[in-house]
């Protein structure tokens, strides 16, 4: 399978967030920090637990459909106040 660039993955994640009306989308470039666990962080807000869960589900589904990339780890789905998706080189934080 062809490797996807960090930029393309980031753009696809942001599009997935926008599909569910995620707000205050912030990207943080960590490439110049040697000890950083990832190259990029994407942070956004949802207005309720339901919306936070819907954004996370859409990002997961949309990214899989467009890029065939699956998150390595997902945490926080139980209460959906703050969900993190780990794509290896990008962490996605979705919170209220």
N, C-alpha and C positions, 0 to 999 in steps of 0.2 A: 504494500500500500504506500502511496505517495505521502511524504511528510508534509504537514501543513505549517505555514509560517506563523510565528507568534502574532504578527500583525493581522493576518487573515482570521485567525482564531479569535483575537480580541474584537475585531469588527463584527464577527458572527455572534459572539456573546452579547455585545451591545445591542445588536439588532433584536436578539431574543428578548432582552430586557425591555426594549421599547415596545415590542409586540404586546406586552402585558402592562404597559403604562408605568414602568418603573421610573422613579424620579431621582433627581440629584445624582446623576451618574457621574462618577469621578474615576479617572484612570490615574494610576501612580506608576511611573516608570522606575523600576528598581535595578535596572541593568548595571548601573555604575557602582552599586553597593556590593562589594565582593561577598559578604556574608549573607546577603538576602536569600531567602529560600526560593524565591520565584523572580522572574523577569518583570512581571506586571501584576498589579492588583487592580481589580475593578470593584467599586463599591457603589451600591445603589440602595434606594429606599422603596418600601411599599407602605401602604397606609393601614394595613391590617394583617393579621396572621394569614388570612385567606389569600390576600394579594401577594404576600411574601412567598407563600407556597406556590402560588400560580406562576410567579416570575421564575422561581427555581425550576419548576417543571417545564416551563416553556424554554428556558435556556438549555436545559438538558436535552429536550426533544429536538429543538431547532438546531443546536450544534451537531447532534447525531445525524440529523437528516442532511444538513448542508455539508458537513466535513467528515462524517463518520468517526468523529472523535468522541470518546466516552469520558466522563470525569473519573479520575482515579479514586476519589473519595468524596462523599457528601455527608455533611453533618448538620444537625439542627432541624431536621424535618418533623421531629416529634411535636415540638411546640411552635415552630415556624415564626419565632420572634427574630431569629438570626440564623440564616442558612449559609453555609459556605460550600462551594463547589471547587474542588482541586483538579485543575487540568494540567498538572505537572509544572508548566512554566507560567501559569496564570492561576491566581486565586480569585474567586468571585464571591464577594460578601454581599448578601441581600438581607437587609434588616429594616425594622420599623423605625 
